[in-house]
Amino acid sequence: MSTTATTGVAGRYASALFELADNAKALDSVAQDLDTFRKLLSESTDLSRLIASPVISRELQGKALLAVLDAAGIKGLTRSFIGTVAANGRARELPAMAIGFLAELARRRGETTATVTSAVALNPAQLQQLTDTLRSVLGGTKVSVDAHVEPDILGGLVVKVGSRLFDSSIRSKLQRLQLAMKGVA
């Protein structure tokens, strides 16, 4: 795995899951399950609180997580992995582990992942146009888009590819205008 993905506990767990999934020929199903789990986390503040809470016991956290996974249809290796992580008291690291796994999978497939933040959800045509534009800017490599909605940016897009950040959000433009106005006064 790359050095950025292997730093810390989350990286080590992500590496272990990647090896297990690779040996079991289950990379795609684990990646799909982790995507589903990340969506569940982003949609449910209660689930996010559950995995982050130091007050809830490991046993209760594990049982609750396994019930959520069963309801979401996540089974097999991914379910076992998340159960083990919760039993080891590392549930709060699950989002970082999922990101590390998915980043390594994309790297091995020669893909570049772009994190895109918009004020409203992008429709499929807009996502395709954005993907095509990013592919041409990045030199024709495969690009997968990880889209997020954040109404606080007011409009426009914030695109992060690796260490590069393209910020065309209205919020940033207003902040720059405000700084420029302070310089005039």
C-alpha positions in Angstrom: 0.0 0.0 0.0 1.1 3.6 -0.4 2.7 5.3 2.5 -0.2 7.7 3.1 -2.7 4.9 3.3 -0.6 2.8 5.7 0.0 5.4 8.3 -1.6 4.7 11.7 -3.9 2.0 12.9 -6.5 2.6 10.2 -3.9 2.0 7.5 -2.8 -1.2 9.1 -6.3 -2.5 9.3 -7.1 -1.4 5.7 -4.0 -3.2 4.5 -5.1 -6.4 6.3 -8.6 -6.2 4.9 -7.1 -5.6 1.4 -4.9 -8.7 1.7 -7.8 -10.8 3.0 -10.2 -9.6 0.2 -7.5 -10.1 -2.4 -6.8 -13.7 -1.3 -10.6 -14.4 -1.2 -11.0 -12.9 -4.6 -13.6 -10.5 -3.1 -12.1 -7.1 -3.7 -15.2 -5.8 -5.6 -17.8 -7.1 -3.1 -15.8 -5.7 -0.2 -15.4 -2.3 -2.0 -19.1 -2.2 -2.6 -19.9 -3.1 1.0 -17.5 -0.4 2.2 -19.2 2.1 -0.1 -22.5 1.2 1.3 -21.2 1.5 4.9 -19.8 4.9 4.2 -23.1 6.1 2.8 -24.9 4.8 5.9 -22.5 6.7 8.0 -22.9 9.9 6.0 -26.7 9.6 6.1 -27.1 8.7 9.8 -25.8 10.9 12.6 -26.9 8.3 15.1 -24.6 5.7 13.4 -21.7 8.1 13.3 -22.2 8.8 17.0 -22.4 5.1 17.8 -19.0 4.4 16.3 -17.4 7.5 17.7 -18.7 7.2 21.3 -16.2 6.2 23.9 -19.0 5.7 26.4 -20.7 2.8 24.6 -19.1 -0.6 25.4 -17.3 -2.5 22.7 -19.8 -5.4 23.1 -22.8 -3.1 22.6 -21.1 -1.2 19.8 -20.4 -4.5 18.0 -23.9 -5.8 18.4 -25.4 -2.6 17.1 -23.0 -2.4 14.2 -23.7 -6.0 13.2 -27.5 -5.3 13.3 -27.0 -2.3 11.0 -24.9 -4.3 8.6 -27.5 -7.2 8.5 -30.2 -4.7 7.8 -28.1 -3.1 5.0 -27.3 -6.5 3.5 -23.6 -6.3 4.2 -22.3 -9.8 4.9 -19.3 -12.1 4.5 -15.8 -10.7 4.9 -16.8 -7.1 5.3 -19.3 -8.0 8.1 -16.6 -10.1 9.9 -14.0 -7.3 9.5 -16.3 -4.6 10.9 -17.3 -6.9 13.8 -13.6 -7.6 14.6 -12.7 -3.9 14.4 -15.6 -3.1 16.8 -14.5 -5.9 19.2 -11.0 -4.5 19.2 -12.3 -1.1 20.2 -11.4 0.6 16.9 -14.9 1.4 15.6 -14.1 5.1 15.4 -11.4 4.3 12.8 -13.8 2.5 10.4 -14.3 5.5 8.1 -10.5 5.9 7.7 -10.1 2.2 7.2 -12.7 2.2 4.4 -11.0 5.2 2.7 -7.6 3.5 3.0 -9.0 0.2 1.4 -10.8 2.0 -1.4 -7.7 4.2 -2.1 -5.5 1.2 -2.4 -7.9 -0.6 -4.7 -8.1 2.5 -6.9 -4.3 2.8 -6.9 -3.8 -0.8 -7.9 -6.4 -0.4 -10.7 -4.6 2.7 -12.0 -7.5 4.9 -11.0 -7.4 8.4 -9.6 -10.0 9.3 -7.1 -11.4 12.8 -7.1 -13.4 14.1 -4.1 -16.0 16.5 -5.3 -18.1 18.7 -3.0 -21.1 20.5 -4.3 -23.9 22.6 -2.8 -26.6 20.2 -4.3 -26.4 16.7 -5.6 -25.1 16.3 -9.1 -27.2 14.4 -11.6 -25.7 11.6 -13.6 -25.1 13.7 -16.7 -23.2 16.3 -14.6 -21.1 13.6 -12.9 -20.3 12.1 -16.3 -19.3 15.5 -17.7 -17.1 16.2 -14.6 -15.5 12.8 -14.9 -14.7 13.4 -18.6 -13.2 16.8 -17.8 -11.1 15.4 -14.9 -9.9 12.6 -17.2 -8.7 15.1 -19.8 -7.1 17.4 -17.2 -5.3 14.4 -15.5 -3.9 13.0 -18.7 -6.4 10.2 -19.5 -6.2 8.1 -16.4 -9.2 6.4 -15.0 -11.1 8.7 -12.7 -13.6 7.8 -10.0 -15.6 10.6 -8.4 -16.5 10.5 -4.7 -19.3 13.1 -4.6 -20.4 14.8 -1.4 -23.1 17.5 -0.8 -22.3 20.4 1.5 -24.9 23.2 1.2 -22.5 25.6 3.1 -20.4 26.1 -0.1 -23.5 27.9 -1.5 -22.7 26.9 -5.1 -19.9 25.9 -7.5 -17.6 22.9 -6.8 -14.6 22.0 -4.6 -12.6 19.2 -6.3 -9.7 17.5 -4.5 -7.4 15.2 -6.5 -4.5 13.9 -4.4 -2.8 17.0 -3.0 -4.4 19.3 -5.6 -7.4 21.4 -4.7 -9.6 23.2 -7.2 -12.0 25.5 -5.3 -14.6 27.3 -7.4 -17.2 27.5 -4.6 -19.2 30.7 -4.1 -18.2 30.6 -0.4 -14.5 30.9 -1.3 -15.1 33.6 -3.8 -17.0 35.6 -1.2 -14.2 35.1 1.3 -11.6 36.3 -1.3 -13.8 39.3 -2.1 -14.2 40.1 1.6 -10.4 40.0 2.1 -9.9 42.2 -1.0 -12.4 44.7 0.4 -10.6 44.8 3.8 -7.4 45.7 1.9 -9.1 48.7 0.2 -10.6 50.1 3.3 
